Amino acid sequence: MKYKFFTISIPIFLLIIASFYITSKFIKPPPKKEITIAAGSITGNYYKTALIYKKLLEKENVKVNLLTSAGSIENINLLKQNKADIAFIQNGTTKNKEEGIKSLASIYYEPLWVFYRNEGFSINYIIQLISKKISIGAEGSGTKDLTSKILKDNGIDSTNSTIFNYDDKKAKEELIKGNIDAMFVVSAHESKTIEELLSNPNINVLSFKRAKAYSRKYPFLEALNLYEGTLDLYKNLPDEDINLLSTTANLAVKDGFSEELIRLVLKKAKEVHSKKDLFAKAEQFPNDLNMQLEIHEEAQRYFEYGDTWLEKIFPYWIASNIDRLKLFIIPLLTLLFPLFKGFFPLYTWTMRSKIYKWYDEVKDLDNRIDTLSKKELEKELITINELKQETQKETKVPLSFMGEYYNLQLHIDLIEQKIEKKLSS
């Protein structure tokens, strides 16, 4: 009986193991839990945001490396050179298609601020900056890229104005000192540079009268309103309503980067940027709207469907590993379905075999009774009593099989009675 059981069970178990082994060859290995992020200038808002990401991601046991740069243009190059996995870039600084790079999300508004010296007059149009000394942002920065477009639209270049490529910090210092007349900066409103310049009585900020026109020409730009007193009611900053042009800060990723880590980064981006702020409504960011770069497939799925039910139930890496091993479920279910169908017959056979194994001895004795001598019958009577005791001791079966067990006992009793009848005759 044991031999029969093993001849059935061993091939089944070997088939299961072989199926798992073959399936494992098609499963992606777990990703290396490390991300390198191109984060811009150490004094900029990109770097500040990257530090928040770093803190959140390291709680998930992901090592995060931050690379500094001049800004968006350099960050794009770091992705292309495979020196960074993810980068902060300013929407509008890329072509519609960049080889090897895709977009993950827009994460917050980045207004274009134009600050100029308060010399007793106001500037209402960019064209009024002709012949002025202007800082348009550092080389490799998104500020320079966007400002160059805006100035070109207004006929301003190095032939009719003095152009400087200062970074935000240097431009602010030179503007306050009076060494330049105006500076362009693309930055979120939380920037200390923005707050400091807005609160300086010697510095004005340009209100774009044609903000809507610019936003029509450049799809990546939006017209925003900054209302009087919004930044500081006590100091009344700003002291009038201002029309701003704004792009968005985007996350971009190199092709081939881990989809699991992409999902994790997007989850943390949502945690950081989904709150209401000065310009954005609650849950407005992160989003996949109005981006120049082609969006990554995994990011598209995330925005369409959100967290998976596994991610809602389990910590991220547990959910991720379960999802990654889902290929195991296919052969497992394929094998388990017939196994479950055959389990109960096999179980029934196993339980009954514990009872039926005794029938070989009972049948053999029954066949020999008529040929035995009286002395041999007395000896077999002792044997049949021992058999009865042995079956009672060794045959352990569930209550549902007690009918077969008691049938065995009745058959043993029947043989015992036949022997006793023979001896008494």
One Martini backbone bead per residue (centre of mass of N, CA, C, O) as a GRO file, in nm:
protein
  425
    1MET     BB    1   0.058   0.062  -0.022
    2LYS     BB    2   0.295   0.258   0.005
    3TYR     BB    3   0.395   0.220  -0.281
    4LYS     BB    4   0.145   0.335  -0.423
    5PHE     BB    5   0.156   0.617  -0.300
    6PHE     BB    6   0.440   0.696  -0.411
    7THR     BB    7   0.373   0.654  -0.717
    8ILE     BB    8   0.176   0.907  -0.707
    9SER     BB    9   0.312   1.150  -0.540
   10ILE     BB   10   0.599   1.195  -0.656
   11PRO     BB   11   0.530   1.295  -0.947
   12ILE     BB   12   0.370   1.540  -0.850
   13PHE     BB   13   0.597   1.687  -0.698
   14LEU     BB   14   0.794   1.698  -0.938
   15LEU     BB   15   0.607   1.867  -1.120
   16ILE     BB   16   0.592   2.116  -0.940
   17ILE     BB   17   0.895   2.179  -0.925
   18ALA     BB   18   0.940   2.206  -1.233
   19SER     BB   19   0.739   2.440  -1.275
   20PHE     BB   20   0.883   2.644  -1.091
   21TYR     BB   21   1.156   2.643  -1.234
   22ILE     BB   22   1.062   2.736  -1.514
   23THR     BB   23   0.915   2.996  -1.422
   24SER     BB   24   1.163   3.142  -1.284
   25LYS     BB   25   1.299   3.220  -1.567
   26PHE     BB   26   1.056   3.456  -1.615
   27ILE     BB   27   1.150   3.614  -1.365
   28LYS     BB   28   1.222   3.895  -1.231
   29PRO     BB   29   1.444   4.035  -1.061
   30PRO     BB   30   1.509   4.211  -0.809
   31PRO     BB   31   1.571   4.523  -0.745
   32LYS     BB   32   1.784   4.763  -0.694
   33LYS     BB   33   1.792   4.965  -0.396
   34GLU     BB   34   1.859   5.226  -0.611
   35ILE     BB   35   1.890   5.592  -0.646
   36THR     BB   36   1.954   5.844  -0.893
   37ILE     BB   37   1.935   6.203  -0.850
   38ALA     BB   38   1.873   6.486  -1.034
   39ALA     BB   39   1.868   6.813  -0.838
   40GLY     BB   40   2.046   7.041  -0.881
   41SER     BB   41   2.078   7.295  -0.693
   42ILE     BB   42   2.143   7.325  -0.352
   43THR     BB   43   1.949   7.603  -0.348
   44GLY     BB   44   1.713   7.463  -0.470
   45ASN     BB   45   1.398   7.315  -0.501
   46TYR     BB   46   1.481   7.041  -0.608
   47TYR     BB   47   1.669   6.964  -0.374
   48LYS     BB   48   1.462   6.992  -0.151
   49THR     BB   49   1.275   6.771  -0.266
   50ALA     BB   50   1.485   6.541  -0.279
   51LEU     BB   51   1.520   6.519   0.031
   52ILE     BB   52   1.234   6.418   0.083
   53TYR     BB   53   1.252   6.165  -0.086
   54LYS     BB   54   1.492   6.038   0.055
   55LYS     BB   55   1.356   5.999   0.329
   56LEU     BB   56   1.117   5.819   0.227
   57LEU     BB   57   1.284   5.597   0.073
   58GLU     BB   58   1.465   5.506   0.318
   59LYS     BB   59   1.219   5.377   0.468
   60GLU     BB   60   1.226   5.154   0.211
   61ASN     BB   61   1.532   5.072   0.165
   62VAL     BB   62   1.642   5.312  -0.021
   63LYS     BB   63   1.897   5.423  -0.199
   64VAL     BB   64   2.002   5.777  -0.219
   65ASN     BB   65   2.129   5.975  -0.484
   66LEU     BB   66   2.266   6.306  -0.521
   67LEU     BB   67   2.274   6.540  -0.791
   68THR     BB   68   2.431   6.811  -0.901
   69SER     BB   69   2.335   7.119  -1.083
   70ALA     BB   70   2.224   7.377  -1.296
   71GLY     BB   71   1.976   7.195  -1.420
   72SER     BB   72   1.770   7.073  -1.654
   73ILE     BB   73   1.971   7.035  -1.890
   74GLU     BB   74   2.176   6.872  -1.723
   75ASN     BB   75   1.981   6.652  -1.629
   76ILE     BB   76   1.927   6.535  -1.908
   77ASN     BB   77   2.225   6.453  -1.958
   78LEU     BB   78   2.246   6.257  -1.715
   79LEU     BB   79   2.046   6.056  -1.833
   80LYS     BB   80   2.188   6.003  -2.109
   81GLN     BB   81   2.466   5.917  -1.946
   82ASN     BB   82   2.377   5.727  -1.701
   83LYS     BB   83   2.402   5.896  -1.409
   84ALA     BB   84   2.087   5.889  -1.397
   85ASP     BB   85   1.749   5.789  -1.326
   86ILE     BB   86   1.641   6.061  -1.204
   87ALA     BB   87   1.475   6.385  -1.285
   88PHE     BB   88   1.462   6.723  -1.267
   89ILE     BB   89   1.233   6.912  -1.473
   90GLN     BB   90   1.142   7.155  -1.697
   91ASN     BB   91   0.883   7.232  -1.857
   92GLY     BB   92   1.004   7.287  -2.199
   93THR     BB   93   1.321   7.169  -2.218
   94THR     BB   94   1.208   6.967  -2.423
   95LYS     BB   95   1.131   6.752  -2.638
   96ASN     BB   96   0.894   6.536  -2.738
   97LYS     BB   97   1.163   6.366  -2.805
   98GLU     BB   98   1.382   6.161  -2.601
   99GLU     BB   99   1.632   5.961  -2.603
  100GLY     BB  100   1.592   5.755  -2.316
  101ILE     BB  101   1.333   5.939  -2.226
  102LYS     BB  102   1.088   5.984  -1.964
  103SER     BB  103   0.792   6.052  -1.812
  104LEU     BB  104   0.618   6.072  -1.492
  105ALA     BB  105   0.564   6.384  -1.373
  106SER     BB  106   0.379   6.634  -1.243
  107ILE     BB  107   0.435   6.826  -0.924
  108TYR     BB  108   0.460   7.151  -0.984
  109TYR     BB  109   0.465   7.478  -0.983
  110GLU     BB  110   0.667   7.717  -1.203
  111PRO     BB  111   0.722   8.024  -1.196
  112LEU     BB  112   0.776   8.325  -1.373
  113TRP     BB  113   1.009   8.561  -1.266
  114VAL     BB  114   1.019   8.932  -1.282
  115PHE     BB  115   1.276   9.132  -1.174
  116TYR     BB  116   1.303   9.487  -1.081
  117ARG     BB  117   1.398   9.796  -1.058
  118ASN     BB  118   1.304  10.069  -0.853
  119GLU     BB  119   1.282  10.378  -1.061
  120GLY     BB  120   0.978  10.509  -1.066
  121PHE     BB  121   0.880  10.262  -1.243
  122SER     BB  122   0.693  10.054  -1.464
  123ILE     BB  123   0.658   9.725  -1.596
  124ASN     BB  124   0.440   9.570  -1.851
  125TYR     BB  125   0.665   9.478  -2.064
  126ILE     BB  126   0.927   9.308  -2.192
  127ILE     BB  127   1.017   9.521  -2.413
  128GLN     BB  128   1.120   9.731  -2.183
  129LEU     BB  129   1.415   9.572  -2.157
  130ILE     BB  130   1.547   9.721  -2.357
  131SER     BB  131   1.889   9.798  -2.279
  132LYS     BB  132   1.922   9.614  -2.046
  133LYS     BB  133   2.024   9.446  -1.756
  134ILE     BB  134   2.021   9.083  -1.783
  135SER     BB  135   1.915   8.791  -1.613
  136ILE     BB  136   1.862   8.442  -1.752
  137GLY     BB  137   2.046   8.236  -1.634
  138ALA     BB  138   2.206   7.958  -1.618
  139GLU     BB  139   2.382   7.735  -1.756
  140GLY     BB  140   2.159   7.457  -1.783
  141SER     BB  141   1.894   7.598  -1.732
  142GLY     BB  142   1.552   7.651  -1.737
  143THR     BB  143   1.550   7.956  -1.727
  144LYS     BB  144   1.713   8.011  -1.985
  145ASP     BB  145   1.533   7.860  -2.181
  146LEU     BB  146   1.270   8.029  -2.134
  147THR     BB  147   1.379   8.319  -2.154
  148SER     BB  148   1.479   8.304  -2.444
  149LYS     BB  149   1.199   8.278  -2.568
  150ILE     BB  150   1.071   8.539  -2.457
  151LEU     BB  151   1.281   8.741  -2.571
  152LYS     BB  152   1.254   8.666  -2.869
  153ASP     BB  153   0.949   8.751  -2.891
  154ASN     BB  154   1.065   9.065  -2.805
  155GLY     BB  155   1.351   9.132  -2.942
  156ILE     BB  156   1.567   9.016  -2.731
  157ASP     BB  157   1.926   9.064  -2.716
  158SER     BB  158   2.276   9.110  -2.731
  159THR     BB  159   2.238   9.364  -2.937
  160ASN     BB  160   2.023   9.540  -2.721
  161SER     BB  161   2.149   9.389  -2.467
  162THR     BB  162   2.250   9.283  -2.140
  163ILE     BB  163   2.373   8.957  -2.083
  164PHE     BB  164   2.328   8.724  -1.809
  165ASN     BB  165   2.455   8.406  -1.640
  166TYR     BB  166   2.302   8.379  -1.365
  167ASP     BB  167   2.229   8.269  -1.082
  168ASP     BB  168   2.003   8.326  -0.843
  169LYS     BB  169   2.192   8.435  -0.626
  170LYS     BB  170   2.360   8.631  -0.800
  171ALA     BB  171   2.125   8.793  -0.920
  172LYS     BB  172   2.012   8.901  -0.657
  173GLU     BB  173   2.263   9.057  -0.567
  174GLU     BB  174   2.289   9.239  -0.825
  175LEU     BB  175   2.008   9.368  -0.803
  176ILE     BB  176   2.037   9.498  -0.522
  177LYS     BB  177   2.302   9.662  -0.605
  178GLY     BB  178   2.250   9.761  -0.924
  179ASN     BB  179   2.405   9.592  -1.164
  180ILE     BB  180   2.113   9.522  -1.245
  181ASP     BB  181   1.774   9.546  -1.372
  182ALA     BB  182   1.715   9.227  -1.426
  183MET     BB  183   1.539   8.911  -1.346
  184PHE     BB  184   1.518   8.565  -1.410
  185VAL     BB  185   1.292   8.315  -1.251
  186VAL     BB  186   1.243   7.969  -1.187
  187SER     BB  187   1.005   7.921  -0.916
  188ALA     BB  188   0.887   7.850  -0.635
  189HIS     BB  189   0.729   8.029  -0.380
  190GLU     BB  190   0.917   7.906  -0.137
  191SER     BB  191   1.143   8.064  -0.211
  192LYS     BB  192   1.373   8.274  -0.071
  193THR     BB  193   1.422   8.454  -0.312
  194ILE     BB  194   1.131   8.539  -0.358
  195GLU     BB  195   1.064   8.652  -0.077
  196GLU     BB  196   1.292   8.865  -0.069
  197LEU     BB  197   1.210   9.028  -0.328
  198LEU     BB  198   0.912   9.092  -0.249
  199SER     BB  199   1.010   9.250   0.028
  200ASN     BB  200   1.159   9.453  -0.151
  201PRO     BB  201   1.121   9.797  -0.211
  202ASN     BB  202   1.339   9.802  -0.469
  203ILE     BB  203   1.149   9.568  -0.584
  204ASN     BB  204   0.993   9.443  -0.870
  205VAL     BB  205   0.713   9.275  -1.029
  206LEU     BB  206   0.603   9.129  -1.305
  207SER     BB  207   0.298   9.171  -1.484
  208PHE     BB  208   0.140   8.975  -1.711
  209LYS     BB  209  -0.069   9.094  -1.954
  210ARG     BB  210   0.004   8.833  -2.168
  211ALA     BB  211  -0.034   8.544  -2.044
  212LYS     BB  212  -0.241   8.407  -2.235
  213ALA     BB  213  -0.071   8.428  -2.491
  214TYR     BB  214   0.165   8.253  -2.400
  215SER     BB  215  -0.010   7.995  -2.334
  216ARG     BB  216  -0.088   7.953  -2.636
  217LYS     BB  217   0.200   7.920  -2.756
  218TYR     BB  218   0.270   7.754  -2.480
  219PRO     BB  219   0.150   7.459  -2.356
  220PHE     BB  220   0.344   7.452  -2.085
  221LEU     BB  221   0.183   7.710  -2.016
  222GLU     BB  222   0.046   7.910  -1.744
  223ALA     BB  223  -0.196   8.110  -1.601
  224LEU     BB  224  -0.145   8.301  -1.303
  225ASN     BB  225  -0.266   8.407  -0.976
  226LEU     BB  226  -0.142   8.669  -0.758
  227TYR     BB  227  -0.259   8.785  -0.474
  228GLU     BB  228  -0.302   9.016  -0.259
  229GLY     BB  229  -0.140   8.892   0.035
  230THR     BB  230  -0.078   8.583   0.000
  231LEU     BB  231   0.212   8.550   0.135
  232ASP     BB  232   0.154   8.827   0.328
  233LEU     BB  233  -0.068   8.997   0.515
  234TYR     BB  234   0.103   9.182   0.699
  235LYS     BB  235   0.304   9.276   0.448
  236ASN     BB  236   0.163   9.265   0.176
  237LEU     BB  237   0.231   8.990  -0.006
  238PRO     BB  238   0.169   9.131  -0.238
  239ASP     BB  239   0.060   9.475  -0.326
  240GLU     BB  240  -0.059   9.312  -0.578
  241ASP     BB  241  -0.181   9.190  -0.848
  242ILE     BB  242  -0.051   8.896  -1.027
  243ASN     BB  243   0.068   8.794  -1.340
  244LEU     BB  244   0.155   8.462  -1.432
  245LEU     BB  245   0.392   8.240  -1.546
  246SER     BB  246   0.370   7.871  -1.585
  247THR     BB  247   0.524   7.592  -1.514
  248THR     BB  248   0.654   7.260  -1.455
  249ALA     BB  249   0.755   7.015  -1.251
  250ASN     BB  250   0.945   6.731  -1.345
  251LEU     BB  251   0.966   6.381  -1.393
  252ALA     BB  252   1.239   6.185  -1.506
  253VAL     BB  253   1.335   5.886  -1.702
  254LYS     BB  254   1.508   5.622  -1.776
  255ASP     BB  255   1.540   5.371  -1.967
  256GLY     BB  256   1.501   5.062  -1.783
  257PHE     BB  257   1.385   5.126  -1.530
  258SER     BB  258   1.240   5.031  -1.256
  259GLU     BB  259   0.902   4.980  -1.203
  260GLU     BB  260   0.897   4.958  -0.894
  261LEU     BB  261   1.046   5.229  -0.839
  262ILE     BB  262   0.851   5.407  -0.989
  263ARG     BB  263   0.607   5.355  -0.808
  264LEU     BB  264   0.740   5.451  -0.549
  265VAL     BB  265   0.796   5.742  -0.637
  266LEU     BB  266   0.496   5.813  -0.697
  267LYS     BB  267   0.393   5.768  -0.412
  268LYS     BB  268   0.575   5.991  -0.284
  269ALA     BB  269   0.479   6.224  -0.461
  270LYS     BB  270   0.190   6.213  -0.363
  271GLU     BB  271   0.254   6.264  -0.065
  272VAL     BB  272   0.387   6.554  -0.122
  273HIS     BB  273   0.183   6.697  -0.375
  274SER     BB  274  -0.144   6.668  -0.297
  275LYS     BB  275  -0.158   6.928  -0.170
  276LYS     BB  276  -0.256   7.226  -0.099
  277ASP     BB  277  -0.177   7.547  -0.245
  278LEU     BB  278  -0.131   7.849  -0.382
  279PHE     BB  279  -0.212   7.711  -0.685
  280ALA     BB  280  -0.308   7.431  -0.590
  281LYS     BB  281  -0.506   7.176  -0.568
  282ALA     BB  282  -0.624   6.918  -0.437
  283GLU     BB  283  -0.492   6.649  -0.621
  284GLN     BB  284  -0.346   6.779  -0.876
  285PHE     BB  285  -0.090   6.657  -0.753
  286PRO     BB  286   0.017   6.446  -0.939
  287ASN     BB  287   0.056   6.437  -1.308
  288ASP     BB  288  -0.011   6.377  -1.686
  289LEU     BB  289  -0.010   6.676  -1.784
  290ASN     BB  290   0.129   6.867  -2.028
  291MET     BB  291   0.363   6.691  -2.154
  292GLN     BB  292   0.630   6.652  -2.366
  293LEU     BB  293   0.702   6.392  -2.277
  294GLU     BB  294   0.687   6.074  -2.280
  295ILE     BB  295   0.517   5.851  -2.103
  296HIS     BB  296   0.546   5.615  -1.889
  297GLU     BB  297   0.384   5.321  -1.864
  298GLU     BB  298   0.377   5.295  -1.550
  299ALA     BB  299   0.269   5.580  -1.499
  300GLN     BB  300   0.009   5.549  -1.657
  301ARG     BB  301  -0.104   5.322  -1.480
  302TYR     BB  302  -0.102   5.475  -1.213
  303PHE     BB  303  -0.302   5.706  -1.304
  304GLU     BB  304  -0.538   5.512  -1.382
  305TYR     BB  305  -0.529   5.292  -1.111
  306GLY     BB  306  -0.326   5.307  -0.903
  307ASP     BB  307  -0.330   5.123  -0.649
  308THR     BB  308  -0.309   4.820  -0.568
  309TRP     BB  309  -0.450   4.584  -0.368
  310LEU     BB  310  -0.177   4.501  -0.250
  311GLU     BB  311  -0.081   4.795  -0.167
  312LYS     BB  312  -0.329   4.832   0.035
  313ILE     BB  313  -0.244   4.582   0.227
  314PHE     BB  314   0.063   4.601   0.183
  315PRO     BB  315   0.362   4.654   0.189
  316TYR     BB  316   0.529   4.733  -0.083
  317TRP     BB  317   0.745   4.494  -0.107
  318ILE     BB  318   0.544   4.269  -0.068
  319ALA     BB  319   0.359   4.338  -0.304
  320SER     BB  320   0.582   4.326  -0.520
  321ASN     BB  321   0.663   4.025  -0.482
  322ILE     BB  322   0.390   3.904  -0.538
  323ASP     BB  323   0.362   4.023  -0.823
  324ARG     BB  324   0.629   3.899  -0.940
  325LEU     BB  325   0.513   3.589  -0.860
  326LYS     BB  326   0.249   3.542  -1.038
  327LEU     BB  327   0.357   3.318  -1.237
  328PHE     BB  328   0.323   3.084  -1.030
  329ILE     BB  329   0.009   3.059  -1.036
  330ILE     BB  330  -0.040   2.917  -1.304
  331PRO     BB  331   0.087   2.633  -1.250
  332LEU     BB  332  -0.041   2.590  -0.976
  333LEU     BB  333  -0.339   2.588  -1.068
  334THR     BB  334  -0.308   2.370  -1.284
  335LEU     BB  335  -0.232   2.153  -1.065
  336LEU     BB  336  -0.442   2.189  -0.830
  337PHE     BB  337  -0.708   2.122  -0.962
  338PRO     BB  338  -0.663   1.813  -1.005
  339LEU     BB  339  -0.566   1.762  -0.715
  340PHE     BB  340  -0.834   1.837  -0.577
  341LYS     BB  341  -1.002   1.629  -0.729
  342GLY     BB  342  -0.803   1.382  -0.620
  343PHE     BB  343  -0.791   1.403  -0.308
  344PHE     BB  344  -1.044   1.249  -0.199
  345PRO     BB  345  -0.992   0.973  -0.328
  346LEU     BB  346  -0.709   0.946  -0.199
  347TYR     BB  347  -0.802   0.967   0.091
  348THR     BB  348  -0.996   0.728   0.088
  349TRP     BB  349  -0.787   0.518   0.004
  350THR     BB  350  -0.599   0.558   0.247
  351MET     BB  351  -0.802   0.484   0.473
  352ARG     BB  352  -0.887   0.201   0.360
  353SER     BB  353  -0.601   0.073   0.356
  354LYS     BB  354  -0.588   0.040   0.670
  355ILE     BB  355  -0.808  -0.191   0.653
  356TYR     BB  356  -0.753  -0.382   0.393
  357LYS     BB  357  -0.471  -0.504   0.473
  358TRP     BB  358  -0.605  -0.741   0.659
  359TYR     BB  359  -0.750  -0.929   0.440
  360ASP     BB  360  -0.523  -1.117   0.361
  361GLU     BB  361  -0.524  -1.281   0.628
  362VAL     BB  362  -0.824  -1.352   0.642
  363LYS     BB  363  -0.847  -1.500   0.370
  364ASP     BB  364  -0.627  -1.712   0.416
  365LEU     BB  365  -0.760  -1.843   0.664
  366ASP     BB  366  -1.032  -1.917   0.533
  367ASN     BB  367  -0.906  -2.111   0.314
  368ARG     BB  368  -0.765  -2.316   0.551
  369ILE     BB  369  -0.965  -2.439   0.757
  370ASP     BB  370  -1.049  -2.722   0.613
  371THR     BB  371  -0.723  -2.827   0.626
  372LEU     BB  372  -0.708  -2.833   0.932
  373SER     BB  373  -0.620  -2.923   1.225
  374LYS     BB  374  -0.689  -2.910   1.551
  375LYS     BB  375  -0.415  -2.795   1.637
  376GLU     BB  376  -0.410  -2.571   1.416
  377LEU     BB  377  -0.671  -2.431   1.505
  378GLU     BB  378  -0.575  -2.344   1.785
  379LYS     BB  379  -0.346  -2.169   1.671
  380GLU     BB  380  -0.536  -1.981   1.493
  381LEU     BB  381  -0.702  -1.867   1.726
  382ILE     BB  382  -0.472  -1.707   1.846
  383THR     BB  383  -0.413  -1.542   1.590
  384ILE     BB  384  -0.697  -1.405   1.562
  385ASN     BB  385  -0.679  -1.255   1.835
  386GLU     BB  386  -0.426  -1.095   1.768
  387LEU     BB  387  -0.546  -0.953   1.519
  388LYS     BB  388  -0.768  -0.801   1.663
  389GLN     BB  389  -0.582  -0.638   1.850
  390GLU     BB  390  -0.410  -0.510   1.625
  391THR     BB  391  -0.639  -0.355   1.477
  392GLN     BB  392  -0.725  -0.184   1.722
  393LYS     BB  393  -0.439  -0.045   1.761
  394GLU     BB  394  -0.357   0.046   1.438
  395THR     BB  395  -0.650   0.143   1.352
  396LYS     BB  396  -0.663   0.485   1.241
  397VAL     BB  397  -0.977   0.642   1.191
  398PRO     BB  398  -1.220   0.815   1.099
  399LEU     BB  399  -1.556   0.813   1.156
  400SER     BB  400  -1.636   0.782   0.844
  401PHE     BB  401  -1.469   0.476   0.861
  402MET     BB  402  -1.606   0.282   1.077
  403GLY     BB  403  -1.767   0.085   0.901
  404GLU     BB  404  -1.520  -0.064   0.781
  405TYR     BB  405  -1.399  -0.146   1.054
  406TYR     BB  406  -1.643  -0.317   1.160
  407ASN     BB  407  -1.639  -0.515   0.925
  408LEU     BB  408  -1.368  -0.636   0.996
  409GLN     BB  409  -1.448  -0.739   1.278
  410LEU     BB  410  -1.676  -0.926   1.177
  411HIS     BB  411  -1.491  -1.107   0.999
  412ILE     BB  412  -1.312  -1.203   1.228
  413ASP     BB  413  -1.541  -1.324   1.396
  414LEU     BB  414  -1.629  -1.526   1.180
  415ILE     BB  415  -1.365  -1.691   1.178
  416GLU     BB  416  -1.369  -1.760   1.477
  417GLN     BB  417  -1.636  -1.921   1.467
  418LYS     BB  418  -1.543  -2.137   1.264
  419ILE     BB  419  -1.322  -2.251   1.441
  420GLU     BB  420  -1.495  -2.323   1.688
  421LYS     BB  421  -1.685  -2.514   1.533
  422LYS     BB  422  -1.467  -2.717   1.449
  423LEU     BB  423  -1.370  -2.789   1.741
  424SER     BB  424  -1.672  -2.891   1.842
  425SER     BB  425  -1.710  -3.138   1.617
   0.00000   0.00000   0.00000
